[in-house]
């Protein structure tokens, strides 16, 4: 059993989660990496990570994963990095209750369940970091991203509250807020859009055809897109800073839009957000 500081990370099959997992391993951390699919778990294990199955939408899976992390780390759990999430595109009026529930099950409720199951471990050892990989869309809302916006706004609210409640405990909740980052996020979002949005019957049909589908199916990155290494760098700061910040912004759009949100009135901000969308 390794006594290196342990970090558990959700959503490590690709993109940001995979980058964080291998980046922390290379810095000497013991990494417990979760994924849903057996082939991803096998690959992560073959590459030197401790791979654990986790389906955030399944409470039993969350409970089993939390128990496994607690048992394996035994007082060495420095951090939990909640990265796993997906985006459900579509106009708010086209989101069924079931589709919105599925978005929240993964992006919020499963993440919350895993976190509170591991907080007693951190309380007992007297230290820990809960690092939430949130989003620019947890700070500002953009059109046709309502389900994802709502899940990330809710995650930010829970994390801000948790930070207040854990003051003095030695446990530090931290938000990392990326803007556009290279990953399979857009590809997965396009599949969710096709599966769950009835574009043909929607009053937003024309915009879906002209803008949404073209953006999701396109291969061109958004302006100021960075690689997942940028998120890794801020995650390392959140783990290793003696007194971590409450928030770490990633990418220029996050800095710009966060500043605009706090400085501009809604009547000026909304037209900008509509154009950006």
Phi, psi and omega in degrees: 000120181288144176254012173294152177303133184258142176228126175262136185228132177264152175069055186259013184289336182194178169059225186299313183298317178297317180297316179297318183299309182286329177295318179289323176301317181292340176270003175099003178282152169274119189250124172256109188253130180254153175202167182267318189270144182299321181295325177290320178297319180296316181296316180298320178295319179295337182262015169097011178257157173272106188266132180231137177287141178205123170243106186296336179281354183248109182303325179294319178296318179298315181297318180293320180294315179299318179296320179294318179297314180298317182292321184284329187271320172047066175088005181243013185281095180287319187210153168241121179252107180272096184252328188300130178188164172217164180251132175252099179287163177136148176297149182303319182288352177260003181269116175286163178301321182295319180292318179294322178298318179298320178298316181287328179302319182275307190284338183232300191291315177294320177298316178298316181300313180298318182298309184290338175286335181262346178300320177300327177296314180292322178298317182296321181276344174087012179200164176159158176233130172251108186252114181263118174278095182270229185190157166308327181280006165266355179253318178228154180260139174238151182301147174065020176230027189301319181295315180292316175309309185297318181295321182283324173300318180294319178299319179295320179296316178296320183291319176299318179294317180299321179299319178294320184284335182263006180305129179086357183272345187089357179254130184241109171282136184224139175256129171249125191238090180280149164268220182293124181225139179297123180191186175266014184301313183293321177299315179293324179294323180296321177296319178296322178297311181296325184282329194239354182245125178274082185296327184295327183260005185274144172294349179261015187306314184298319180290324175303314183290319187277328189239304191294307181297321180297319180292315184289324182275346183287162181255353183277131180287152175293155177304144176068021177293136176245165174283166181296344177300332178294324177287321175304315183300318179287329177294320177300317178299318180295327179282322193256344179296139179298319176232089185293152175289162174289328183220143172234118177277147176228128181085148181301317180303325179295314178300314184294310185287327175297317178296319179295322182300319184275347185248337184258146171289158184302322183296338175264326182288318184302314177300325177294316181293325177295321180291318179297323181299000000 
